[in-house]
Amino acid sequence: MKPVTFTDGNFDAEALKSDKPVVVDFWAAWCGPCRMIAPIIEELAGEFDGKAKIGKLDVDENQQTAIKYGVRSIPTVLFFKGGELKDTIIGAVPKSAFTEKINKLL
């Protein structure tokens, strides 16, 4: 399963109103560390298919959502449950760090 593409337009419906935990990778095409974690985000989307919604939001194209959540450096990965921000990871970290935070939300 491919990661969900989040945008300023669909963020409320896709992320905040989701009945499952949501993981949003705030990224940009020019960001090296973002490219490093991209394969991890793709793997997680497959592994947690049906249990959590995992996707990406391009900060260059969707600045409103990035500003709303105070995203100043990328990659920043935000973890939501029930429409509320529950956790954050800033920077490139090992896959296990993401898995641990997702499992806490399930």
Stockholm file with secondary structure:
# STOCKHOLM 1.0

chainA/1-106         MKPVTFTDGNFDAEALKSDKPVVVDFWAAWCGPCRMIAPIIEELAGEFDGKAKIGKLDVDENQQTAIKYGVRSIPTVLFFKGGELKDTIIGAVPKSAFTEKINKLL
#=GR chainA/1-106 SS CCCEEECTTTHIIIIITCSSCEEEEEECTTCHHHHHHHHHHHHHHHHTTTTCEEEEEETTTCHHHHHHTTCCSSSEEEEEETTEEEEEEESCCCHHHHHHHHHHHC
#=GC SS_cons         CCCEEECTTTHIIIIITCSSCEEEEEECTTCHHHHHHHHHHHHHHHHTTTTCEEEEEETTTCHHHHHHTTCCSSSEEEEEETTEEEEEEESCCCHHHHHHHHHHHC
//
